[in-house]
Amino acid sequence: MRPARYNSLKMKDDRIKDFMHRAPFVPFDIRTSDGRVYTVDHPDFLARSRDGESITFYMSDDNRMVIIDTAQIVALELANRPSAA
């Protein structure tokens, strides 16, 4: 039997994949437990780790990179704006 943390991370990882591979792509926001919001304007700006425990997000405005622990994601929300694609 898998630990509860694994199941929670697996569900988040599945939702992230759903948002990333939506066709046509729709921009979305990643909200973290510290209150930060990362706007994903294009699927190429996001990369998942193999184990699903982290994602790498590339900021579209200044090309900075942020590594986000999947356990710290509290919400994924569709953005109300056009995509960069």
C-alpha positions in Angstrom: 0.0 0.0 0.0 1.3 3.4 -1.0 1.6 6.2 1.6 -1.0 9.0 1.5 1.7 11.5 0.5 2.3 9.5 -2.7 -1.3 9.4 -3.6 -1.7 13.1 -3.1 1.4 13.8 -5.3 0.2 11.4 -7.9 -3.1 13.2 -8.2 -1.4 16.6 -8.4 1.0 15.3 -11.1 -1.9 13.9 -13.1 -3.7 17.2 -12.9 -0.6 19.1 -14.0 -0.2 16.7 -17.0 -3.9 17.3 -17.9 -3.4 21.1 -17.8 -0.1 20.9 -19.8 -1.5 18.7 -22.6 -4.9 20.2 -23.0 -5.7 20.8 -26.7 -6.0 23.5 -27.5 -3.7 24.7 -24.7 -5.3 27.1 -22.1 -3.1 29.2 -19.9 -3.2 28.3 -16.2 -2.0 29.5 -12.8 -0.1 27.4 -10.2 -0.7 28.6 -6.7 1.7 27.5 -4.0 1.3 27.3 -0.2 3.4 30.4 0.3 0.9 32.5 -1.7 2.9 32.7 -4.9 1.2 32.4 -8.3 3.0 31.2 -11.4 1.2 31.8 -14.7 1.9 29.1 -17.3 1.3 30.8 -20.7 2.7 28.0 -22.8 3.3 24.3 -22.1 7.0 24.6 -23.1 7.5 26.8 -20.0 6.9 23.9 -17.7 8.8 20.6 -17.2 8.0 17.8 -14.8 10.5 15.7 -12.9 10.4 11.9 -13.7 9.0 11.1 -10.3 6.4 13.9 -10.3 7.7 15.4 -7.1 8.8 18.7 -8.6 8.3 20.9 -11.7 10.6 23.4 -13.3 8.8 26.6 -14.4 10.4 29.1 -16.8 9.1 32.7 -16.4 8.0 34.0 -19.7 8.8 37.7 -19.0 12.5 37.4 -17.9 13.5 33.7 -18.5 14.1 33.0 -14.8 13.7 29.4 -13.7 11.9 28.2 -10.6 11.7 24.7 -9.2 8.4 24.1 -7.4 7.9 21.2 -5.0 4.7 19.5 -6.1 3.7 19.0 -2.5 3.6 22.8 -2.1 1.0 23.3 -4.9 -2.4 24.2 -3.4 -4.3 25.0 -6.6 -4.2 24.8 -10.4 -6.6 27.3 -12.0 -7.4 28.2 -15.6 -6.3 31.6 -16.5 -8.7 34.0 -18.1 -6.5 35.2 -20.9 -5.2 34.1 -24.3 -2.1 31.8 -24.5 1.3 32.7 -25.8 1.1 29.8 -28.3 
